């Protein structure tokens, strides 16, 4: 086992970790913590201050192949366990995640930037997937079919696809790993996961807890390093039967093309760019509260964020006035500071994108009601911004925004706003605020989105099939669909004569 090395550039807040072993800088392969043979690695820094958090090892393509080999070797024995046995291991993992909640939240805030209370919420969310799939494994049963052939009995079963590759993002570094990995493990698959280089410590800590929970060597592997090298090898390797990816639509298309020669099963949660529609019968205060939660959770760095806010012309000015008050009151700062609601952006590119979208909207006639200027703290911090009268051809209305920038425009007719909401390539989630039940049902049916939130924001959770349509992804995560994505159907026809 490669030794865990302490480095002098540690962020002082890391001293607050109760369990120092959760801070891992090595990859986890075949039950061992390993460094790359070439000694390569990359720094991880706090996006709020730029302070160093650690130096994480980079594995190369050959070392990634060794992780796949380990997963392939471990898969038959893991699949041979009863669902109850696999579920018991997962429940042990779940208990350890819950027990390490504060440490995991601290690590996440330091490497990702989100406010500490939001990080705690994500740990709870992440743990819920492990518990859900621990139980769901027992419900993956066989199905008998009424035979259309004389003297025959027909049976359909589900079998694990084999080795599954997981590629997880930086904005939900714990929840996206458990949502994917728990489903694959419950199904009897083994896993090779690659976390984002921006936020690898959360995933590595989860691997440490999985090891303590008794997951056998090779069942769960975490490979850190350059995404082009690691993920490229996972896409090319024919031993990898499925790839689950959360990230941008652009990268999702590239990965799908690269996986085509090996005909991998693909599960992809891609771009969002959600519309939020406020109809004329809505309560303004309730509508603003929904808009605040739908836009500014995770500091706006969320694929579910309401990026295009359409408000009926009768409520437009009252909505804008109250929305502006609420946005102006948001507290911006490092995620560890009490009361902070908006943390830093993940990197300077995100800041530059938001600035470009604001400048473009201004040039096209949008009004800046709040923010719009660089934040006094500088660095990766962005002032929460409200744009009004934003035309549909503005960049902010056409490109997904990952940040605290709200774009609002008005509409007149129901059919008109549904058509505008449906315009574009994305179809992950849409939000609707109305007290008219008939309208709620009509718009739900008419909106081309995989999920619709009616008069609320919180709709996700382990029991629901999360995913989108159009260019927002393939397949679903969560619910039974998330487990079934990592299984193959096998049909057997038995002659009874």
C-alpha positions as CSV (number, residue, x, y, z in Angstrom):
1,X,0.0,0.0,0.0
2,X,1.3,3.4,-0.9
3,X,1.7,5.7,2.1
4,X,-0.5,8.7,2.5
5,X,1.7,11.8,2.4
6,X,1.1,14.9,4.4
7,X,1.9,18.1,2.6
8,X,2.8,21.6,4.0
9,X,0.3,23.5,1.9
10,X,-2.8,22.3,3.6
11,X,-5.8,24.6,4.0
12,X,-6.1,25.4,7.7
13,X,-9.7,24.3,7.8
14,X,-8.6,20.7,7.0
15,X,-7.5,20.5,10.6
16,X,-11.2,20.4,11.5
17,X,-11.5,16.9,10.0
18,X,-12.4,14.5,12.8
19,X,-11.2,11.5,10.6
20,X,-8.0,12.5,8.9
21,X,-8.0,9.2,6.9
22,X,-10.9,10.5,4.8
23,X,-8.5,12.9,3.0
24,X,-7.1,10.6,0.3
25,X,-4.8,11.7,-2.5
26,X,-4.3,8.3,-4.1
27,X,-6.4,6.3,-6.5
28,X,-8.2,3.3,-5.2
29,X,-7.7,0.2,-7.4
30,X,-8.4,-3.5,-6.5
31,X,-8.6,-2.8,-2.8
32,X,-5.4,-0.7,-2.7
33,X,-4.5,3.0,-2.5
34,X,-2.1,3.5,-5.4
35,X,0.0,6.3,-6.9
36,X,0.7,6.5,-10.6
37,X,3.9,4.8,-11.6
38,X,5.2,8.0,-13.2
39,X,4.6,10.1,-10.1
40,X,2.2,12.5,-12.0
41,X,-0.5,14.4,-10.1
42,X,-2.5,17.6,-9.9
43,X,-3.2,20.2,-7.3
44,X,-6.7,20.7,-5.8
45,X,-7.4,24.2,-4.4
46,X,-10.2,25.9,-2.6
47,X,-12.2,28.0,-5.2
48,X,-13.0,30.6,-2.5
49,X,-9.4,31.4,-1.5
50,X,-7.1,29.6,-3.9
51,X,-5.5,27.9,-0.9
52,X,-4.1,24.4,-1.5
53,X,-6.0,21.4,-0.3
54,X,-3.7,18.6,-1.6
55,X,-2.0,16.9,-4.5
56,X,-3.9,14.0,-6.1
57,X,-2.2,11.3,-8.1
58,X,-2.8,10.9,-11.9
59,X,-3.1,7.4,-13.3
60,X,-2.3,6.8,-17.0
61,X,-4.1,4.7,-19.6
62,X,-2.3,1.5,-18.7
63,X,-3.1,1.9,-15.0
64,X,-6.7,2.7,-15.9
65,X,-6.8,-0.6,-17.8
66,X,-5.5,-2.4,-14.6
67,X,-8.5,-1.0,-12.8
68,X,-10.8,-2.4,-15.4
69,X,-9.1,-5.7,-15.1
70,X,-9.6,-5.7,-11.4
71,X,-13.3,-4.9,-11.8
72,X,-13.7,-7.6,-14.4
73,X,-12.1,-10.2,-12.2
74,X,-14.2,-9.2,-9.2
75,X,-17.5,-9.1,-11.0
76,X,-18.5,-12.8,-11.1
77,X,-18.1,-13.3,-7.4
78,X,-19.9,-10.0,-6.6
79,X,-22.8,-10.9,-8.9
80,X,-23.0,-14.4,-7.4
81,X,-23.8,-13.0,-3.9
82,X,-27.5,-12.9,-3.1
83,X,-29.2,-9.5,-3.4
84,X,-29.5,-9.6,0.4
85,X,-25.7,-10.0,0.8
86,X,-25.0,-7.1,-1.6
87,X,-27.6,-5.0,0.1
88,X,-26.1,-5.6,3.5
89,X,-22.7,-4.3,2.2
90,X,-24.4,-1.3,0.8
91,X,-26.2,-0.6,4.0
92,X,-22.9,-0.8,5.9
93,X,-21.6,1.8,3.4
94,X,-24.7,3.9,4.0
95,X,-24.2,3.9,7.8
96,X,-20.6,5.0,7.4
97,X,-21.5,7.8,5.1
98,X,-24.1,9.0,7.5
99,X,-21.6,8.8,10.4
100,X,-19.0,10.8,8.4
101,X,-21.6,13.5,7.4
102,X,-19.7,16.5,8.9
103,X,-16.3,15.5,7.6
104,X,-17.7,14.8,4.1
105,X,-19.5,18.1,4.1
106,X,-16.4,20.0,5.1
107,X,-14.3,18.3,2.3
108,X,-17.0,19.2,-0.2
109,X,-17.2,22.8,0.7
110,X,-13.5,23.2,0.6
111,X,-13.0,21.6,-2.8
112,X,-16.3,22.6,-4.5
113,X,-17.3,25.9,-2.7
114,X,-20.9,25.3,-1.9
115,X,-22.2,26.6,1.4
116,X,-21.7,24.2,4.3
117,X,-25.4,23.6,4.9
118,X,-25.9,22.7,1.2
119,X,-23.0,20.3,1.4
120,X,-24.6,18.6,4.4
121,X,-27.8,18.3,2.4
122,X,-25.9,16.7,-0.4
123,X,-24.4,14.1,1.9
124,X,-27.9,13.2,3.1
125,X,-29.0,13.0,-0.5
126,X,-26.0,10.9,-1.5
127,X,-26.6,8.4,1.4
128,X,-30.2,8.0,0.4
129,X,-29.3,6.4,-2.9
130,X,-27.2,3.8,-1.2
131,X,-30.0,2.9,1.1
132,X,-32.6,2.9,-1.7
133,X,-30.6,0.6,-4.0
134,X,-29.6,-1.7,-1.1
135,X,-33.3,-2.5,-0.8
136,X,-34.0,-2.3,-4.5
137,X,-31.6,-5.1,-5.2
138,X,-34.0,-7.6,-3.6
139,X,-36.8,-6.5,-5.9
140,X,-35.0,-7.2,-9.1
141,X,-37.0,-10.3,-9.8
142,X,-37.8,-12.6,-12.7
143,X,-40.9,-12.3,-14.9
144,X,-42.9,-15.1,-16.4
145,X,-44.7,-14.6,-19.7
146,X,-47.9,-16.2,-20.9
147,X,-46.6,-18.5,-23.6
148,X,-47.8,-18.1,-27.2
149,X,-46.1,-21.4,-28.0
150,X,-47.8,-24.8,-27.1
151,X,-45.9,-26.8,-24.5
152,X,-43.5,-24.0,-23.5
153,X,-42.8,-22.0,-20.4
154,X,-41.2,-18.6,-20.8
155,X,-39.1,-16.7,-18.3
156,X,-37.4,-13.3,-18.4
157,X,-34.6,-12.4,-15.9
158,X,-32.3,-9.5,-15.4
159,X,-28.5,-10.0,-15.3
160,X,-25.8,-7.5,-14.5
161,X,-24.1,-6.1,-17.6
162,X,-20.6,-6.5,-16.1
163,X,-18.1,-3.7,-15.6
164,X,-19.6,-0.2,-15.4
165,X,-17.6,3.1,-15.9
166,X,-18.8,6.2,-14.1
167,X,-17.8,9.7,-14.8
168,X,-18.9,12.2,-12.2
169,X,-19.0,16.0,-12.1
170,X,-17.7,18.6,-9.7
171,X,-21.0,20.3,-8.7
172,X,-22.4,17.2,-6.9
173,X,-19.3,15.2,-6.2
174,X,-20.9,12.8,-3.6
175,X,-24.5,12.4,-4.8
176,X,-23.6,11.7,-8.4
177,X,-21.2,9.0,-7.4
178,X,-23.6,7.2,-5.1
179,X,-26.6,7.6,-7.5
180,X,-24.6,5.8,-10.1
181,X,-22.5,3.4,-8.1
182,X,-25.1,2.2,-5.7
183,X,-27.4,1.2,-8.6
184,X,-24.6,-0.6,-10.5
185,X,-23.4,-2.4,-7.4
186,X,-26.9,-3.4,-6.4
187,X,-27.4,-4.9,-9.8
188,X,-24.3,-7.1,-9.4
189,X,-22.0,-4.9,-11.6
190,X,-18.5,-3.7,-10.6
191,X,-17.4,-0.2,-11.0
192,X,-14.5,1.9,-12.3
193,X,-15.3,5.6,-11.4
194,X,-13.5,8.8,-12.5
195,X,-14.3,11.9,-10.4
196,X,-13.8,15.4,-11.7
197,X,-10.3,16.7,-11.1
198,X,-11.8,19.9,-9.6
199,X,-13.4,17.9,-6.7
200,X,-11.9,14.5,-6.3
201,X,-11.6,14.4,-2.5
202,X,-15.3,13.7,-1.9
203,X,-15.3,10.7,-4.2
204,X,-12.0,9.4,-2.7
205,X,-13.5,9.7,0.8
206,X,-16.5,7.7,-0.3
207,X,-14.1,5.0,-1.6
208,X,-12.4,5.0,1.8
209,X,-15.8,4.4,3.5
210,X,-16.7,1.7,1.0
211,X,-13.5,-0.1,1.8
212,X,-14.3,0.0,5.5
213,X,-17.8,-1.3,4.7
214,X,-16.3,-4.4,3.4
215,X,-16.8,-4.1,-0.4
216,X,-14.5,-6.7,-1.9
217,X,-11.3,-5.7,-3.7
218,X,-12.0,-4.7,-7.3
219,X,-15.8,-4.1,-6.8
220,X,-15.4,-0.3,-6.5
221,X,-12.4,1.4,-8.1
222,X,-11.7,5.2,-8.2
223,X,-9.2,6.4,-10.9
224,X,-8.0,10.0,-10.7
225,X,-6.1,11.8,-13.4
226,X,-6.5,13.5,-16.7
227,X,-10.0,13.0,-18.0
228,X,-9.0,12.7,-21.6
229,X,-6.6,9.9,-20.7
230,X,-8.7,8.0,-18.1
231,X,-12.1,8.4,-19.6
232,X,-10.8,7.9,-23.1
233,X,-9.4,4.5,-22.1
234,X,-12.7,3.6,-20.3
235,X,-14.6,4.4,-23.5
236,X,-12.2,2.3,-25.7
237,X,-12.0,-0.7,-23.4
238,X,-14.4,-3.5,-24.7
239,X,-14.4,-5.0,-21.1
240,X,-16.4,-2.0,-20.0
241,X,-20.1,-2.8,-20.7
242,X,-21.7,0.5,-19.8
243,X,-20.8,4.2,-19.3
244,X,-22.7,6.6,-17.0
245,X,-21.8,10.2,-17.4
246,X,-23.0,13.5,-15.9
247,X,-21.8,16.7,-17.5
248,X,-22.2,18.9,-20.5
249,X,-24.1,17.9,-23.7
250,X,-21.0,18.7,-25.8
251,X,-18.8,16.3,-23.9
252,X,-21.6,13.7,-23.7
253,X,-21.8,13.7,-27.5
254,X,-18.1,13.1,-27.8
255,X,-18.2,10.3,-25.3
256,X,-21.1,8.6,-27.1
257,X,-19.3,8.7,-30.3
258,X,-16.2,7.2,-28.7
259,X,-18.2,4.4,-27.1
260,X,-19.9,3.5,-30.4
261,X,-17.3,1.0,-31.6
262,X,-17.7,-1.1,-28.4
263,X,-21.5,-0.7,-28.3
264,X,-21.6,0.4,-24.7
265,X,-24.8,0.9,-22.7
266,X,-25.0,4.7,-22.2
267,X,-26.6,6.6,-19.3
268,X,-26.1,10.3,-19.7
269,X,-27.4,13.2,-17.7
270,X,-26.4,16.3,-19.7
271,X,-27.3,20.0,-20.0
272,X,-30.4,21.5,-18.5
273,X,-31.2,25.2,-19.2
274,X,-34.6,25.0,-17.5
275,X,-37.5,27.3,-18.1
276,X,-39.6,28.6,-15.2
277,X,-43.1,29.8,-16.2
278,X,-45.1,32.0,-13.9
279,X,-48.7,32.4,-15.0
280,X,-51.0,35.3,-14.2
281,X,-53.0,33.5,-11.5
282,X,-49.8,32.8,-9.4
283,X,-49.2,34.3,-6.0
284,X,-46.3,36.7,-6.5
285,X,-44.6,36.0,-3.2
286,X,-44.8,32.2,-3.7
287,X,-43.6,32.5,-7.3
288,X,-40.5,34.6,-6.2
289,X,-39.7,32.0,-3.5
290,X,-39.8,29.2,-6.1
291,X,-37.7,31.3,-8.5
292,X,-35.1,31.9,-5.7
293,X,-34.8,28.3,-4.9
294,X,-34.8,27.1,-8.5
295,X,-32.2,29.6,-9.6
296,X,-29.7,30.1,-6.7
297,X,-29.3,26.6,-5.2
298,X,-25.7,25.4,-5.4
299,X,-24.9,29.0,-6.2
300,X,-26.6,28.5,-9.6
301,X,-24.1,25.8,-10.6
302,X,-26.8,23.2,-11.1
303,X,-28.2,21.5,-14.2
304,X,-31.7,21.9,-12.7
305,X,-31.3,25.7,-12.3
306,X,-34.0,27.9,-13.7
307,X,-32.1,29.8,-16.4
308,X,-35.0,31.2,-18.4
309,X,-37.7,32.8,-16.3
310,X,-41.0,33.6,-18.1
311,X,-43.5,35.8,-16.2
312,X,-46.9,36.7,-17.4
313,X,-47.2,40.4,-18.3
314,X,-49.8,41.1,-15.6
315,X,-47.4,40.0,-12.9
316,X,-44.2,41.0,-14.6
317,X,-43.3,44.3,-12.8
318,X,-44.5,43.1,-9.3
319,X,-42.5,39.9,-9.7
320,X,-39.4,41.8,-10.8
321,X,-39.6,44.2,-7.9
322,X,-39.8,41.5,-5.2
323,X,-37.3,39.2,-7.0
324,X,-34.8,42.1,-7.1
325,X,-35.2,42.6,-3.3
326,X,-34.6,38.9,-2.6
327,X,-31.5,38.7,-4.9
328,X,-30.0,41.9,-3.6
329,X,-30.2,40.4,0.0
330,X,-28.2,37.2,-0.9
331,X,-25.0,36.8,1.1
332,X,-21.9,35.9,-1.0
333,X,-18.8,34.5,0.5
334,X,-16.7,31.4,1.3
335,X,-18.9,28.4,2.0
336,X,-17.6,27.9,5.5
337,X,-18.8,31.3,6.7
338,X,-22.1,31.2,8.6
339,X,-25.0,32.6,6.7
340,X,-23.4,32.4,3.2
341,X,-25.9,31.6,0.5
342,X,-23.8,32.0,-2.7
343,X,-20.3,30.5,-2.7
344,X,-17.6,30.9,-5.3
345,X,-17.7,29.7,-8.9
346,X,-15.7,26.6,-9.5
347,X,-13.1,28.3,-11.7
348,X,-12.3,31.5,-13.6
349,X,-13.9,30.2,-16.8
350,X,-17.3,30.1,-15.1
351,X,-16.9,33.7,-14.0
352,X,-15.9,34.8,-17.6
353,X,-18.9,33.0,-19.1
354,X,-21.3,34.8,-16.8
355,X,-19.7,38.2,-17.5
356,X,-20.0,37.5,-21.2
357,X,-23.7,36.6,-20.9
358,X,-24.4,39.8,-19.0
359,X,-22.6,41.9,-21.5
360,X,-24.4,40.3,-24.4
361,X,-27.8,40.7,-22.8
362,X,-27.1,44.4,-22.1
363,X,-26.1,44.9,-25.7
364,X,-29.4,43.4,-26.8
365,X,-31.5,45.8,-24.6
366,X,-31.8,43.9,-21.3
367,X,-32.1,45.9,-18.0
368,X,-29.7,45.1,-15.2
369,X,-31.8,45.4,-12.0
370,X,-29.3,43.8,-9.5
371,X,-25.6,43.1,-9.8
372,X,-24.1,43.0,-13.2
373,X,-20.7,44.2,-12.0
374,X,-17.7,42.2,-10.7
375,X,-18.0,41.2,-7.1
376,X,-15.8,43.2,-4.6
377,X,-14.2,40.0,-3.3
378,X,-12.9,39.3,-6.8
379,X,-11.4,35.8,-7.6
380,X,-14.1,33.3,-8.4
381,X,-16.9,35.2,-6.7
382,X,-19.8,36.6,-8.8
383,X,-22.4,39.2,-7.7
384,X,-25.9,37.7,-7.9
385,X,-27.4,39.4,-11.0
386,X,-31.0,40.0,-12.2
387,X,-31.6,40.8,-15.9
388,X,-35.0,41.9,-17.1
389,X,-36.5,42.2,-20.6
390,X,-34.1,39.6,-21.9
391,X,-34.7,38.8,-25.5
392,X,-34.9,35.1,-26.6
393,X,-31.9,35.5,-28.8
394,X,-29.6,36.6,-26.0
395,X,-26.8,34.2,-25.1
396,X,-28.2,33.7,-21.6
397,X,-31.4,32.4,-23.1
398,X,-29.6,30.1,-25.5
399,X,-26.7,28.8,-23.4
400,X,-26.8,27.0,-20.1
401,X,-25.7,29.3,-17.3
402,X,-23.8,27.8,-14.3
403,X,-23.9,30.7,-11.9
404,X,-26.1,33.2,-9.9
405,X,-27.5,35.0,-13.0
406,X,-31.2,35.2,-13.4
407,X,-32.7,36.2,-16.8
408,X,-36.4,37.2,-16.8
409,X,-38.7,38.0,-19.7
410,X,-42.5,38.5,-20.1
411,X,-45.1,36.5,-22.0
412,X,-48.8,36.9,-22.9
413,X,-50.4,33.6,-24.0
414,X,-50.0,30.0,-22.7
415,X,-49.3,28.6,-26.1
416,X,-46.7,31.2,-26.8
417,X,-44.7,30.6,-23.6
418,X,-44.8,26.8,-24.0
419,X,-43.4,27.2,-27.5
420,X,-40.6,29.5,-26.2
421,X,-39.9,27.2,-23.3
422,X,-39.6,24.2,-25.7
423,X,-37.3,26.0,-28.1
424,X,-33.7,24.8,-28.0
425,X,-31.9,21.5,-27.6
426,X,-32.4,20.9,-23.9
427,X,-35.2,19.1,-22.1
428,X,-34.2,18.2,-18.6
429,X,-36.6,20.0,-16.2
430,X,-39.2,22.7,-16.4
431,X,-40.9,24.7,-13.6
432,X,-44.5,25.9,-13.7
433,X,-46.3,28.1,-11.2
434,X,-50.0,28.3,-11.5
435,X,-53.1,27.7,-9.4
436,X,-55.1,26.5,-12.4
437,X,-55.2,22.6,-12.2
438,X,-56.2,22.3,-15.9
439,X,-53.4,24.6,-17.0
440,X,-50.9,22.7,-14.9
441,X,-51.9,19.4,-16.6
442,X,-52.0,21.0,-20.1
443,X,-48.5,22.5,-19.7
444,X,-47.1,19.3,-18.2
445,X,-48.2,17.4,-21.3
446,X,-47.1,20.1,-23.7
447,X,-43.6,20.8,-22.3
448,X,-40.9,18.6,-23.9
449,X,-39.0,17.9,-20.7
450,X,-38.2,14.7,-18.8
451,X,-39.3,16.3,-15.5
452,X,-41.8,19.0,-14.7
453,X,-42.1,20.7,-11.2
454,X,-45.5,22.2,-10.5
455,X,-45.6,24.9,-7.9
456,X,-42.5,23.6,-6.2
457,X,-38.8,23.2,-6.7
458,X,-37.7,20.0,-4.8
459,X,-38.6,17.1,-6.9
460,X,-35.5,14.9,-6.9
461,X,-34.8,11.8,-4.7
462,X,-33.8,8.2,-4.8
463,X,-37.3,6.9,-5.8
464,X,-37.8,9.1,-8.9
465,X,-36.5,8.5,-12.4
466,X,-34.2,11.5,-13.0
467,X,-33.4,12.4,-16.6
468,X,-34.2,14.4,-19.6
469,X,-35.2,14.3,-23.3
470,X,-33.7,15.8,-26.5
471,X,-30.1,16.8,-25.9
472,X,-30.4,16.6,-22.1
473,X,-29.5,12.9,-21.9
474,X,-30.1,9.2,-22.3
475,X,-31.7,6.9,-19.8
476,X,-32.7,7.6,-16.2
477,X,-31.0,7.6,-12.9
478,X,-32.7,6.8,-9.6
479,X,-35.8,4.7,-9.1
480,X,-35.9,1.2,-10.5
481,X,-35.0,2.6,-13.9
482,X,-31.5,3.5,-12.5
483,X,-30.9,-0.1,-11.6
484,X,-32.3,-1.6,-14.7
485,X,-29.9,0.6,-16.8
486,X,-27.1,-1.7,-15.6
487,X,-28.8,-5.0,-16.4
488,X,-29.5,-7.0,-19.5
489,X,-32.7,-8.9,-20.1
490,X,-32.3,-12.6,-20.6
491,X,-35.2,-14.6,-22.1
492,X,-35.4,-18.4,-21.7
493,X,-38.0,-20.6,-23.3
494,X,-38.3,-24.1,-21.7
495,X,-40.0,-27.0,-23.6
496,X,-42.3,-28.8,-21.2
497,X,-42.7,-31.9,-23.3
